[in-house]
C-alpha cells in the first residue's frame, strides 16, 4: 500500500464536532471517517482512480 499524504486541514469547530460524533458512532477516528466520506463521494462521482490497473 502506498504511503498516505499528510496535509493540514482548517475546519469549522462545529463541523469538526459533528464529524467527531458521527465518526464515534461508526467506530472510526475523525481522520478515518473523513477519508471514508471522501472516498465514497469520489466513488459516487465516478472520480476514484481504478487501483486494479497497474501503473506502468
N, C-alpha and C positions, 0 to 999 in steps of 0.2 A: 504494500500500500504506500502511496506517495505521502510525503511529509505534508502536514497541514500548514496553511498560510495563516500567520497571525497578523492582525491589524487592530488599531484602536477603534472603538465604536462609541460615539456620543449618542446618548439616548435619553429621552424624557423620563424623569423619575417615576411618573405614574405609569407610563408604558412598561418600564422595567418591572415595576411591582406586579402588574398584570401578567407579564411573561413569567415572572418568578412563581406566582400562584399556579398558573397553567402548567408550567414545567414540573412543579411538585406533584400535581395531580397525575401527571403522565410518568412519574418516576424518572425524570431526566434532569440534568443540570440546565441552567438557563442557556449556557453556551450550546449544549447539545440540542436543546429544543429549538433555538434559533436556527441552527444548522438543519434540523429536521424540517422546519417550516419553509426555509429557503429551498431545500431540495424538492419538497412536494410541490411548491409553487413553480419551480422550473420544469418539473415533470409535466404538470398540467398545461404549461405554456408551450411544451414541445421544445424547450431550450436546454435540456440537460444533455451534456455530451454523452455519446454512447461509449461506455467503458469496455464493452465486449470486443470492440475493434482494437487491434494492436496498432500502435503508432509506429511508423517506420522512419 
